[in-house]
């Protein structure tokens, strides 16, 4: 009976890995970003460009958001241009401090998936881009009655938009670099999606 329950739990984990999408909306964060964009009339776009640090209360042009860096500063991000490298790195560090797998049980996997979903949703709001978030979690190995789980690099966020990532996500990747390479290749030139590694 216990084996049957464990198998069912692992099967549920497989379904979650195949879906790979965020459920959390982070309404509070979205409200904060929208409020910042509306607090004053926009200045010409030429005065604020992607990647520049902006002061508190800066007037943002349409199509820009103020990304909050870990040090408390804010960086301008265009919703229609690639996310600046410094912002991607900062998002990865902030995610890495929160999205951590604490064991090899289904319960620990559920916890880290929830954290990854929340963080991917938050980064989406903060950058105005869909997110593929790579993190250390659990993946499935074996099939049927022999199915079990192992620690691996997996993804959440906009994974369902990319079939190759959905297929690979079930068994995961052996390193962050391999997962990042797969995600980058899948996303290609699509600048509306950003790949972030929780580290």
BAFI-3210 file (N, C-alpha, C; in Angstrom, 3 decimals, decimal comma, padded with zeros to 6 digits):
// residues 199
n [1|2|3|4|5|6|7|8|9|10|11|12|13|14|15|16|17|18|19|20|21|22|23|24|25|26|27|28|29|30|31|32|33|34|35|36|37|38|39|40|41|42|43|44|45|46|47|48|49|50|51|52|53|54|55|56|57|58|59|60|61|62|63|64|65|66|67|68|69|70|71|72|73|74|75|76|77|78|79|80|81|82|83|84|85|86|87|88|89|90|91|92|93|94|95|96|97|98|99|100|101|102|103|104|105|106|107|108|109|110|111|112|113|114|115|116|117|118|119|120|121|122|123|124|125|126|127|128|129|130|131|132|133|134|135|136|137|138|139|140|141|142|143|144|145|146|147|148|149|150|151|152|153|154|155|156|157|158|159|160|161|162|163|164|165|166|167|168|169|170|171|172|173|174|175|176|177|178|179|180|181|182|183|184|185|186|187|188|189|190|191|192|193|194|195|196|197|198|199]
n.u [000,827|001,928|003,922|002,338|001,185|003,431|004,274|002,107|002,416|004,851|004,123|002,397|004,259|005,648|003,724|003,567|006,157|006,094|004,215|005,303|004,671|003,957|001,856|001,277|000,191|001,147|-000,117|000,247|002,853|002,539|000,723|002,340|004,323|002,783|001,779|004,119|004,738|002,716|002,939|003,823|003,766|005,111|008,533|010,487|011,493|014,163|015,570|015,602|017,001|017,245|018,720|019,912|020,550|018,016|016,573|014,709|011,260|011,491|010,416|008,898|009,020|006,354|006,027|008,208|009,647|010,576|013,103|013,707|016,755|018,874|020,411|018,877|018,728|017,312|016,675|016,177|014,025|013,104|010,042|009,923|012,418|015,535|016,219|018,416|021,763|022,790|020,499|019,386|021,324|021,102|018,443|018,702|020,373|018,766|016,653|017,969|018,460|016,096|014,730|015,244|016,002|015,363|015,687|015,070|012,463|008,952|007,513|009,436|009,953|007,489|007,485|009,692|008,906|006,666|007,907|009,512|007,589|006,344|008,509|009,179|006,859|006,992|009,361|008,519|006,608|008,294|010,049|008,583|008,656|008,124|009,184|011,678|012,585|015,366|016,348|017,662|016,181|013,884|013,813|012,316|013,132|013,371|010,528|007,006|006,404|008,984|009,635|011,253|012,739|015,218|017,783|018,140|018,691|016,022|013,078|010,783|007,987|007,644|007,785|006,030|005,623|007,554|008,194|010,489|011,662|009,687|009,694|012,350|012,318|011,122|012,984|015,075|018,237|021,765|023,423|023,564|024,516|024,011|021,220|020,678|021,758|020,035|017,592|018,165|018,635|016,101|014,465|015,634|015,624|013,605|012,742|010,881|010,950|012,796|015,647|016,454|018,743|018,563|020,777]
n.v [-001,202|001,230|001,474|001,815|004,290|005,903|005,634|006,839|009,430|010,128|009,974|012,127|014,121|013,896|014,814|017,461|018,340|018,075|019,978|022,442|025,163|028,429|029,143|031,103|034,469|036,830|039,318|041,571|042,442|043,065|045,185|047,059|047,532|048,567|050,850|052,307|052,883|054,619|056,854|059,348|061,577|060,236|060,545|061,459|058,638|058,559|059,505|057,586|054,496|050,931|049,151|051,230|052,762|054,055|056,806|056,992|057,375|058,094|059,104|056,949|055,909|054,772|051,256|050,567|049,200|049,376|047,615|046,051|045,923|043,771|045,304|047,442|049,469|050,624|049,474|050,324|048,588|047,543|046,459|045,465|044,868|042,984|041,669|043,376|042,177|042,481|042,621|040,087|038,500|039,429|038,752|035,987|035,542|036,481|034,703|032,307|032,434|031,764|029,717|026,628|023,197|020,924|018,271|014,847|014,064|013,751|015,700|017,708|018,381|019,455|021,764|023,217|023,529|025,145|027,450|028,076|028,574|030,854|032,644|032,790|033,967|036,419|037,541|037,806|039,859|041,888|042,355|042,464|040,451|037,118|034,203|031,702|029,793|028,351|025,881|024,077|021,093|018,370|015,556|013,032|009,581|006,431|004,211|003,479|001,082|001,232|003,833|006,683|009,447|011,984|014,371|017,181|019,612|021,596|023,171|025,945|028,139|029,693|027,287|025,541|026,663|025,759|022,929|021,196|021,723|020,949|018,177|017,534|018,408|016,562|014,581|016,167|018,055|017,528|019,561|023,078|024,577|022,963|022,896|025,609|026,045|024,473|025,789|028,346|027,773|026,877|029,109|030,961|033,678|035,002|037,717|038,290|036,539|035,591|033,877|032,623|031,683|030,189|030,712]
n.w [000,000|000,803|-001,109|-003,388|-002,864|-002,863|-005,525|-006,816|-005,893|-007,059|-009,713|-009,806|-009,441|-011,844|-013,652|-012,823|-013,475|-016,226|-016,899|-016,024|-015,566|-014,205|-011,413|-009,603|-009,152|-008,079|-007,305|-005,641|-006,211|-008,897|-008,763|-007,468|-009,413|-011,532|-010,285|-009,940|-012,560|-013,195|-011,662|-012,481|-015,372|-018,410|-019,427|-022,358|-024,322|-025,011|-022,871|-020,925|-021,010|-021,666|-018,975|-017,583|-014,416|-012,364|-010,601|-007,497|-007,952|-010,595|-013,858|-015,942|-019,341|-021,530|-021,746|-020,272|-017,265|-013,786|-012,556|-009,455|-007,947|-005,924|-004,207|-003,622|-005,479|-008,640|-011,946|-015,319|-017,456|-020,616|-021,919|-024,448|-025,359|-025,100|-021,816|-019,656|-019,026|-016,431|-014,903|-015,332|-014,090|-011,454|-010,869|-010,928|-008,715|-006,607|-006,852|-006,358|-003,652|-002,540|-003,947|-003,324|-003,154|-000,581|-000,057|-001,089|-001,356|-002,175|-000,863|-000,374|-002,971|-003,783|-002,276|-003,311|-005,955|-005,657|-004,641|-006,855|-008,829|-007,757|-007,734|-010,484|-011,479|-010,160|-011,250|-013,858|-013,577|-012,626|-014,741|-017,059|-018,879|-020,119|-018,322|-018,141|-015,639|-014,243|-011,968|-009,087|-008,538|-008,300|-010,456|-012,555|-012,698|-014,381|-015,074|-014,738|-012,201|-011,376|-011,174|-009,859|-008,048|-008,596|-007,745|-009,840|-012,461|-013,239|-014,717|-014,450|-015,098|-018,204|-019,568|-020,908|-023,381|-025,026|-026,629|-026,634|-024,204|-022,419|-022,786|-022,002|-019,387|-017,729|-017,000|-016,353|-016,202|-016,089|-015,228|-014,392|-016,483|-018,735|-018,714|-019,036|-021,582|-023,132|-022,685|-023,675|-026,370|-027,102|-026,658|-028,358|-030,608|-029,409|-027,839|-025,927|-023,922|-021,059|-019,853|-016,761|-014,268|-011,191|-008,693]
ca.u [000,000|002,817|004,584|001,367|001,035|004,651|004,225|001,118|002,994|005,875|003,387|001,925|005,437|005,921|002,752|003,966|007,350|005,717|003,486|006,355|004,196|003,726|000,460|001,124|000,013|001,852|-000,898|000,820|004,003|002,033|000,157|003,447|004,963|001,848|001,727|005,346|004,683|001,693|003,066|004,056|003,772|006,346|009,508|010,846|012,211|015,604|016,178|015,723|017,278|017,360|019,956|020,417|020,004|017,107|016,348|013,368|010,271|011,788|009,290|009,192|008,256|005,493|006,760|009,346|009,404|011,746|013,438|014,355|017,966|019,034|021,039|017,920|018,644|016,379|017,221|015,142|013,896|012,096|009,241|010,026|013,831|016,130|016,477|019,852|022,489|022,910|019,198|019,258|022,199|020,532|017,248|019,168|020,869|017,631|015,902|018,773|018,374|014,767|014,335|016,223|015,451|015,927|015,759|014,701|011,117|007,892|007,152|010,431|009,759|006,316|007,870|010,576|008,116|005,862|008,810|009,933|006,443|006,177|009,614|009,044|005,771|007,475|010,306|007,681|006,055|009,370|010,764|007,680|008,992|007,888|010,410|012,027|013,434|016,107|016,712|017,981|014,991|013,816|013,330|011,876|013,940|012,663|009,142|006,080|006,668|010,385|009,827|011,714|013,136|016,609|018,036|018,601|018,316|014,736|012,594|009,387|007,700|007,065|008,300|005,031|005,663|008,675|008,061|011,738|011,901|008,696|010,183|013,567|012,089|010,694|014,167|015,995|019,559|022,804|024,108|022,887|024,975|023,299|019,831|020,669|021,992|018,803|016,578|018,575|018,409|014,657|013,926|016,164|015,620|012,368|013,143|009,823|011,200|014,127|016,100|017,098|019,231|018,609|022,104]
ca.v [000,000|002,390|001,587|002,353|005,714|006,578|005,667|007,852|010,743|010,378|010,237|013,508|014,944|013,874|015,706|018,828|018,664|018,216|021,235|023,441|026,529|029,104|029,340|032,269|035,705|037,919|040,526|042,709|042,923|043,668|046,474|047,961|047,912|049,433|052,125|053,046|053,354|055,641|057,895|060,646|061,497|059,658|061,388|060,866|057,365|058,759|059,864|056,353|053,373|049,684|048,889|052,360|052,902|055,188|057,272|056,752|058,299|058,457|059,015|055,891|055,930|053,610|050,076|050,345|048,918|049,595|046,359|046,289|045,145|043,311|046,347|048,513|050,364|050,188|049,506|050,404|047,425|047,702|045,250|045,020|044,644|041,969|042,070|043,613|041,069|042,720|042,298|038,627|037,966|039,776|037,929|034,641|035,509|036,603|033,447|031,254|032,537|031,316|028,474|025,605|021,898|020,566|016,825|014,061|013,542|014,440|016,890|018,745|018,811|020,329|023,050|023,958|023,891|026,296|028,599|028,405|029,182|032,202|033,486|033,021|034,928|037,713|038,057|038,203|041,171|042,857|042,623|042,565|039,368|035,744|033,713|030,295|029,786|027,107|025,745|022,726|020,480|016,923|015,050|011,637|008,578|005,160|004,236|002,568|000,737|001,531|005,269|007,330|010,817|012,330|015,804|017,578|020,976|021,580|024,498|026,368|029,384|029,601|026,050|024,909|027,270|025,188|021,463|020,499|021,899|020,122|016,796|017,411|018,776|015,403|013,912|017,188|018,188|017,213|020,763|024,339|025,002|022,182|023,368|026,954|025,913|023,964|026,842|029,416|027,296|026,807|030,470|031,550|035,136|035,526|038,643|038,451|035,527|035,668|032,668|032,984|030,527|030,413|030,239]
ca.w [000,000|000,864|-002,413|-004,329|-002,565|-003,315|-006,989|-007,190|-005,615|-008,078|-010,953|-009,706|-009,655|-013,276|-014,289|-012,501|-014,243|-017,631|-017,089|-015,935|-015,660|-012,943|-011,059|-008,732|-009,910|-007,425|-007,534|-004,923|-006,963|-010,130|-008,392|-007,168|-010,670|-012,256|-009,570|-010,218|-013,931|-013,337|-010,652|-013,098|-016,835|-018,939|-020,107|-023,649|-024,212|-025,184|-021,596|-020,152|-021,887|-020,917|-018,266|-016,796|-013,065|-012,293|-009,238|-006,958|-008,487|-011,986|-014,782|-016,905|-020,598|-021,761|-022,159|-019,379|-015,853|-012,936|-011,891|-008,159|-007,715|-004,546|-003,394|-003,391|-006,634|-009,672|-013,295|-016,343|-018,343|-021,665|-022,100|-025,839|-025,683|-024,220|-020,436|-019,460|-018,397|-014,987|-014,303|-015,360|-013,049|-010,156|-010,691|-010,622|-007,337|-005,697|-006,925|-005,739|-002,199|-002,116|-004,619|-002,960|-002,808|000,719|000,103|-002,270|-001,144|-002,907|-000,102|-000,622|-004,358|-003,834|-001,692|-004,202|-007,134|-005,263|-004,569|-008,220|-009,497|-007,220|-008,171|-011,923|-011,641|-009,701|-012,241|-014,987|-013,251|-012,442|-015,997|-018,194|-019,807|-019,698|-017,699|-017,944|-014,449|-014,046|-010,560|-008,641|-007,967|-008,470|-011,735|-012,506|-013,384|-014,444|-015,531|-014,084|-010,806|-011,082|-011,226|-008,628|-008,326|-008,325|-007,851|-011,173|-012,819|-013,927|-015,091|-014,278|-015,796|-019,545|-020,170|-021,778|-024,709|-025,782|-026,540|-026,298|-022,772|-021,720|-022,834|-021,211|-017,994|-016,951|-016,463|-015,903|-016,797|-015,120|-014,749|-014,693|-017,801|-019,748|-018,718|-019,604|-023,023|-023,726|-022,636|-024,581|-027,734|-027,335|-026,713|-029,580|-030,737|-028,812|-026,768|-024,930|-022,890|-020,467|-019,161|-015,501|-013,506|-009,750|-008,282]
c.u [000,862|003,520|003,646|001,199|002,241|004,664|003,267|001,675|004,030|005,210|002,872|003,070|005,758|004,988|003,143|005,184|007,022|004,977|004,444|005,907|003,883|002,236|000,248|001,058|000,791|001,155|-000,283|001,991|003,558|001,465|001,261|004,116|004,084|001,788|002,954|005,321|003,733|001,905|003,329|004,035|005,122|007,243|009,861|011,710|013,719|016,307|016,328|015,895|017,448|018,733|020,479|019,774|019,149|016,860|014,925|012,417|010,538|010,563|009,640|008,377|007,345|006,355|007,997|008,853|010,699|012,029|014,165|015,550|018,074|019,628|020,121|017,802|017,647|016,977|016,064|015,185|012,793|011,357|009,374|011,470|014,393|016,377|017,983|020,517|022,591|021,623|018,998|020,098|021,625|019,288|017,628|019,664|019,718|016,800|016,650|018,711|017,067|014,400|015,408|015,509|016,148|016,038|015,370|013,334|010,113|007,513|008,145|010,316|008,581|006,667|008,720|009,847|007,263|006,712|009,244|008,807|006,263|007,271|009,542|007,967|006,222|008,431|009,565|007,117|007,162|010,072|009,840|007,933|008,524|009,225|010,504|013,017|014,045|016,559|017,029|016,751|015,036|013,255|013,020|012,858|013,194|011,229|008,302|006,401|008,102|010,686|010,250|012,167|014,562|016,753|018,626|018,223|017,061|014,253|011,128|009,214|007,086|007,507|007,325|005,003|006,713|008,685|009,349|012,048|010,925|009,189|011,404|013,352|011,693|011,887|015,252|017,322|020,614|023,538|023,289|023,251|024,232|021,847|019,735|020,863|020,736|017,733|016,903|018,342|016,919|014,045|014,392|016,154|014,370|012,709|012,061|009,987|012,630|014,423|016,885|017,499|019,304|019,911|022,596]
c.v [001,252|002,600|002,210|003,851|006,494|006,705|006,728|009,250|011,113|010,678|011,665|014,480|015,019|014,814|017,160|019,246|018,873|019,520|022,407|024,873|027,099|029,276|030,629|033,546|036,872|039,249|041,739|043,299|043,625|045,059|047,492|048,450|048,867|050,806|052,964|053,620|054,537|056,854|059,282|060,484|061,011|060,717|060,734|059,621|057,538|059,050|058,661|055,199|052,106|049,534|050,033|052,351|054,162|055,545|056,958|057,810|058,739|058,245|058,010|056,062|054,707|052,436|049,798|050,007|049,154|048,310|046,646|045,361|044,781|044,387|047,535|049,502|049,809|050,418|049,510|049,169|047,697|046,391|044,684|044,779|043,567|042,523|042,266|042,480|041,245|042,374|040,787|038,006|038,231|038,936|036,497|034,515|035,590|035,317|032,330|031,266|031,956|029,946|027,419|024,303|021,411|019,065|016,128|013,415|014,327|015,733|018,029|019,262|019,765|021,716|023,864|024,350|025,113|027,567|029,044|029,076|030,637|033,135|033,783|034,051|036,327|038,337|038,514|039,604|042,228|043,248|042,851|041,508|038,026|035,165|032,191|030,284|028,404|027,029|024,287|022,145|018,974|016,585|013,568|010,745|007,250|005,331|003,258|002,346|001,055|003,035|005,814|008,739|011,066|013,845|016,103|019,040|020,925|023,014|024,699|027,669|029,105|028,350|025,461|025,491|026,616|023,664|020,737|020,614|021,072|018,680|016,616|017,623|017,586|014,727|014,899|017,179|017,999|018,412|021,984|024,806|024,271|022,636|024,741|026,915|025,431|025,047|027,967|029,028|027,272|028,193|031,193|033,068|035,775|036,415|038,869|037,457|035,668|034,372|033,092|031,711|030,904|029,848|031,003]
c.w [000,000|-000,466|-003,432|-004,113|-003,047|-004,822|-007,465|-006,985|-006,661|-009,416|-010,959|-009,942|-011,144|-014,020|-014,047|-013,315|-015,710|-017,880|-017,040|-015,933|-014,299|-012,693|-010,289|-009,537|-009,354|-007,682|-006,858|-005,691|-008,239|-009,848|-008,143|-008,443|-011,442|-011,607|-009,875|-011,621|-014,074|-012,438|-011,248|-014,610|-017,338|-019,552|-021,433|-023,471|-024,290|-023,869|-020,665|-021,129|-021,059|-020,253|-017,432|-015,412|-013,019|-010,832|-008,805|-007,510|-009,912|-012,866|-015,886|-018,182|-020,684|-022,227|-021,331|-017,975|-015,091|-012,173|-010,578|-007,932|-006,232|-003,645|-003,135|-004,535|-007,648|-011,053|-014,296|-017,240|-019,349|-021,858|-023,512|-026,285|-024,760|-022,820|-020,256|-018,681|-016,886|-014,262|-014,259|-014,250|-011,662|-009,863|-010,326|-009,190|-006,336|-005,687|-006,205|-004,229|-001,665|-002,674|-004,382|-002,624|-001,539|000,936|-001,176|-002,097|-001,984|-002,200|-000,349|-002,047|-004,469|-003,311|-002,664|-005,486|-006,835|-005,214|-005,964|-008,991|-009,061|-007,734|-009,665|-012,206|-011,247|-010,713|-013,489|-014,769|-013,222|-013,743|-017,191|-019,246|-019,230|-019,245|-017,776|-016,795|-014,254|-012,598|-010,241|-007,950|-008,105|-009,838|-011,585|-013,260|-013,350|-014,931|-014,717|-012,619|-010,394|-011,085|-009,863|-008,990|-007,875|-008,395|-009,225|-011,376|-013,676|-014,124|-014,725|-015,040|-017,149|-020,288|-021,195|-023,186|-025,614|-025,623|-026,152|-024,808|-021,950|-021,656|-021,937|-019,730|-017,130|-016,276|-016,029|-016,650|-015,713|-014,566|-015,104|-016,097|-018,916|-019,854|-019,364|-021,112|-023,733|-023,778|-023,614|-026,032|-028,066|-027,492|-027,964|-029,547|-030,143|-027,618|-025,725|-023,777|-022,377|-019,709|-017,928|-014,766|-012,036|-009,225|-007,055]
res [x|x|x|x|x|x|x|x|x|x|x|x|x|x|x|x|x|x|x|x|x|x|x|x|x|x|x|x|x|x|x|x|x|x|x|x|x|x|x|x|x|x|x|x|x|x|x|x|x|x|x|x|x|x|x|x|x|x|x|x|x|x|x|x|x|x|x|x|x|x|x|x|x|x|x|x|x|x|x|x|x|x|x|x|x|x|x|x|x|x|x|x|x|x|x|x|x|x|x|x|x|x|x|x|x|x|x|x|x|x|x|x|x|x|x|x|x|x|x|x|x|x|x|x|x|x|x|x|x|x|x|x|x|x|x|x|x|x|x|x|x|x|x|x|x|x|x|x|x|x|x|x|x|x|x|x|x|x|x|x|x|x|x|x|x|x|x|x|x|x|x|x|x|x|x|x|x|x|x|x|x|x|x|x|x|x|x|x|x|x|x|x|x|x|x|x|x|x|x]
***
